[in-house]
């Protein structure tokens, strides 16, 4: 059985700080996995294909010239 942990706070600021601590401790791989699952769930809710999930790479070239 999976356990669910709850952290009770008294203010929004304490809740935000607790969230930051949690995700910092979880590590980069866990943050990436959570984000990837959110994208997958979003597409599923919208009825879109999840067959082509991939990272988007944006490439931009800026040429600097001196006057």
N, C-alpha and C positions, 0 to 999 in steps of 0.2 A: 504494500500500500504506500502511496506517495504521501509525504508529509507536506503540509503547507505551513509556512512560518509567517507570523504577523508581527509587525513592529508598530506599536501604538505611540503616537506623538501627540503633543498638545497644541502644536501650531503648524501652519503651512511651512514655515521656515525650517522647523525641525524635520518635517516629512521630506522636504527637498534635500536636506543635508543627509538624511538616512538613505535616500535613494542614491545620491552621489557616492556615498561610502559603499553601498551594496554593489553598484556597478563597477566601481574602482577595484574592489576585491574580486569580483567575478572574472575580470580579465578581458582582454581584447577578443578572444575567440568566443566567449559567451555573449559579449555585446554584439558581435557580428551575427552569431546564430539567432539571437533574439530579433535583430533587425530583419534578417532574411525571412524568418517565420512571419513577421508582420507583413512583409511584402507579399509572401505567398498567401496568407490569409486574406489580404485585401483583394488580390486577384481572384481568389476563390469566391469571395462574396459578390464581386462584380460579374462573375460568370465568364471571366477571361481565361485563356489558356495559360497554364503554368509550364508548358512544355519548353518554352524558350526563355526561361528565367536566366538572366546573366547580369553581370556588372556592366554599367554604362561607362564608357571611357570618353571623356571629352578632351579633345586636343585642340589647342589654339596656338597659332604662331603670331607673334608680335615682332615686327621689324622696327627697330629703333634707328633713326637717322639723325645726325646732328646737322643743324643749320649752318 
